[in-house]
Amino acid sequence: MKMVTVRDFRSRSAGVWRELARERNLVITSNGKPIGILLSTTEETLEQSLSAARRAQAMQALTETQLEAVRDGRSRMSLEEINKEIAKARRGRRA
């Protein structure tokens, strides 16, 4: 995947747009680390592109949550323990 620095994005944006049209997606980097993704789209496919990106973000968040639960042991909680945690959280919101 093609990388574009924040500096390049600022200083040569017209070239970046041409690259995006050619490459279809670009990774934006800052200090050598990825910070964003540019995806090409059209008026006709904008809603589908946004929907796909949102689904991908939701799947990524779910995967991260599941991995975190495995790391800290929450994945082994019983249904009774889960229900107690839910009740505790609900009580905390009312207070």
Short mmCIF file of the C-alpha atoms (twelve columns), coordinates in Angstrom:
data_MODEL
# 
_entry.id   MODEL 
# 
loop_
_atom_site.group_PDB 
_atom_site.id 
_atom_site.type_symbol 
_atom_site.label_atom_id 
_atom_site.label_alt_id 
_atom_site.label_comp_id 
_atom_site.label_asym_id 
_atom_site.label_seq_id 
_atom_site.Cartn_x 
_atom_site.Cartn_y 
_atom_site.Cartn_z 
_atom_site.pdbx_PDB_model_num 
ATOM 1  C CA . MET A 1  0.000   0.000   0.000  1 
ATOM 2  C CA . LYS A 2  1.281   3.449   -0.900 1 
ATOM 3  C CA . MET A 3  2.260   5.751   1.981  1 
ATOM 4  C CA . VAL A 4  2.000   9.552   1.969  1 
ATOM 5  C CA . THR A 5  3.424   11.743  4.711  1 
ATOM 6  C CA . VAL A 6  1.425   14.527  6.319  1 
ATOM 7  C CA . ARG A 7  4.027   16.948  4.962  1 
ATOM 8  C CA . ASP A 8  3.543   15.659  1.398  1 
ATOM 9  C CA . PHE A 9  -0.207  15.810  1.868  1 
ATOM 10 C CA . ARG A 10 0.053   19.508  2.805  1 
ATOM 11 C CA . SER A 11 2.692   20.559  0.300  1 
ATOM 12 C CA . ARG A 12 1.622   18.624  -2.777 1 
ATOM 13 C CA . SER A 13 -2.055  17.907  -2.301 1 
ATOM 14 C CA . ALA A 14 -2.842  17.943  -6.045 1 
ATOM 15 C CA . GLY A 15 -0.303  15.167  -6.553 1 
ATOM 16 C CA . VAL A 16 -1.751  13.209  -3.654 1 
ATOM 17 C CA . TRP A 17 -5.243  13.405  -5.192 1 
ATOM 18 C CA . ARG A 18 -3.844  12.083  -8.491 1 
ATOM 19 C CA . GLU A 19 -2.103  9.267   -6.613 1 
ATOM 20 C CA . LEU A 20 -5.334  8.451   -4.795 1 
ATOM 21 C CA . ALA A 21 -7.181  8.147   -8.099 1 
ATOM 22 C CA . ARG A 22 -4.476  5.815   -9.391 1 
ATOM 23 C CA . GLU A 23 -3.842  3.769   -6.217 1 
ATOM 24 C CA . ARG A 24 -7.485  3.726   -4.921 1 
ATOM 25 C CA . ASN A 25 -6.258  4.043   -1.304 1 
ATOM 26 C CA . LEU A 26 -3.355  5.671   0.511  1 
ATOM 27 C CA . VAL A 27 -1.991  5.512   4.043  1 
ATOM 28 C CA . ILE A 28 -1.250  8.893   5.640  1 
ATOM 29 C CA . THR A 29 1.763   8.815   7.964  1 
ATOM 30 C CA . SER A 30 3.121   11.162  10.608 1 
ATOM 31 C CA . ASN A 31 6.625   10.643  11.961 1 
ATOM 32 C CA . GLY A 32 6.748   7.356   10.074 1 
ATOM 33 C CA . LYS A 33 3.611   5.965   11.727 1 
ATOM 34 C CA . PRO A 34 0.237   5.406   10.041 1 
ATOM 35 C CA . ILE A 35 -2.452  7.832   11.220 1 
ATOM 36 C CA . GLY A 36 -5.147  7.539   8.575  1 
ATOM 37 C CA . ILE A 37 -6.347  5.980   5.365  1 
ATOM 38 C CA . LEU A 38 -7.635  7.789   2.296  1 
ATOM 39 C CA . LEU A 39 -10.055 5.770   0.172  1 
ATOM 40 C CA . SER A 40 -11.199 6.819   -3.257 1 
ATOM 41 C CA . THR A 41 -14.914 7.024   -3.985 1 
ATOM 42 C CA . THR A 42 -17.416 8.597   -6.354 1 
ATOM 43 C CA . GLU A 43 -20.772 10.293  -5.908 1 
ATOM 44 C CA . GLU A 44 -22.419 7.039   -6.931 1 
ATOM 45 C CA . THR A 45 -20.525 4.877   -4.432 1 
ATOM 46 C CA . LEU A 46 -20.104 7.312   -1.513 1 
ATOM 47 C CA . GLU A 47 -22.806 5.811   0.715  1 
ATOM 48 C CA . GLN A 48 -21.606 2.251   0.085  1 
ATOM 49 C CA . SER A 49 -17.993 3.301   0.734  1 
ATOM 50 C CA . LEU A 50 -18.913 4.996   4.020  1 
ATOM 51 C CA . SER A 51 -20.979 2.004   5.077  1 
ATOM 52 C CA . ALA A 52 -18.118 -0.390  4.320  1 
ATOM 53 C CA . ALA A 53 -15.625 1.786   6.210  1 
ATOM 54 C CA . ARG A 54 -17.947 1.977   9.229  1 
ATOM 55 C CA . ARG A 55 -18.430 -1.800  9.208  1 
ATOM 56 C CA . ALA A 56 -14.668 -2.289  9.081  1 
ATOM 57 C CA . GLN A 57 -14.189 0.098   12.022 1 
ATOM 58 C CA . ALA A 58 -16.886 -1.694  14.021 1 
ATOM 59 C CA . MET A 59 -15.301 -5.093  13.322 1 
ATOM 60 C CA . GLN A 60 -11.897 -3.744  14.336 1 
ATOM 61 C CA . ALA A 61 -13.325 -2.361  17.606 1 
ATOM 62 C CA . LEU A 62 -15.045 -5.679  18.327 1 
ATOM 63 C CA . THR A 63 -11.859 -7.646  17.705 1 
ATOM 64 C CA . GLU A 64 -9.851  -5.308  19.952 1 
ATOM 65 C CA . THR A 65 -12.472 -5.633  22.704 1 
ATOM 66 C CA . GLN A 66 -12.433 -9.422  22.441 1 
ATOM 67 C CA . LEU A 67 -8.631  -9.571  22.599 1 
ATOM 68 C CA . GLU A 68 -8.614  -7.256  25.619 1 
ATOM 69 C CA . ALA A 69 -11.193 -9.472  27.353 1 
ATOM 70 C CA . VAL A 70 -9.015  -12.527 26.755 1 
ATOM 71 C CA . ARG A 71 -5.890  -10.725 28.034 1 
ATOM 72 C CA . ASP A 72 -7.468  -9.539  31.287 1 
ATOM 73 C CA . GLY A 73 -9.563  -12.653 31.947 1 
ATOM 74 C CA . ARG A 74 -13.022 -11.193 31.349 1 
ATOM 75 C CA . SER A 75 -13.613 -13.781 28.636 1 
ATOM 76 C CA . ARG A 76 -13.887 -16.419 31.366 1 
ATOM 77 C CA . MET A 77 -16.612 -14.646 33.346 1 
ATOM 78 C CA . SER A 78 -19.764 -16.610 34.130 1 
ATOM 79 C CA . LEU A 79 -23.197 -15.328 33.123 1 
ATOM 80 C CA . GLU A 80 -23.868 -14.522 36.773 1 
ATOM 81 C CA . GLU A 81 -20.688 -12.411 36.986 1 
ATOM 82 C CA . ILE A 82 -21.592 -10.609 33.767 1 
ATOM 83 C CA . ASN A 83 -25.072 -9.796  35.059 1 
ATOM 84 C CA . LYS A 84 -23.603 -8.453  38.318 1 
ATOM 85 C CA . GLU A 85 -21.274 -6.169  36.350 1 
ATOM 86 C CA . ILE A 86 -24.181 -4.913  34.226 1 
ATOM 87 C CA . ALA A 87 -26.279 -4.193  37.319 1 
ATOM 88 C CA . LYS A 88 -23.350 -2.374  38.952 1 
ATOM 89 C CA . ALA A 89 -22.820 -0.211  35.857 1 
ATOM 90 C CA . ARG A 90 -26.514 0.641   35.674 1 
ATOM 91 C CA . ARG A 91 -26.570 1.635   39.336 1 
ATOM 92 C CA . GLY A 92 -23.555 3.846   38.749 1 
ATOM 93 C CA . ARG A 93 -25.324 5.696   35.921 1 
ATOM 94 C CA . ARG A 94 -28.356 6.474   38.081 1 
ATOM 95 C CA . ALA A 95 -26.283 7.991   40.865 1 
# 
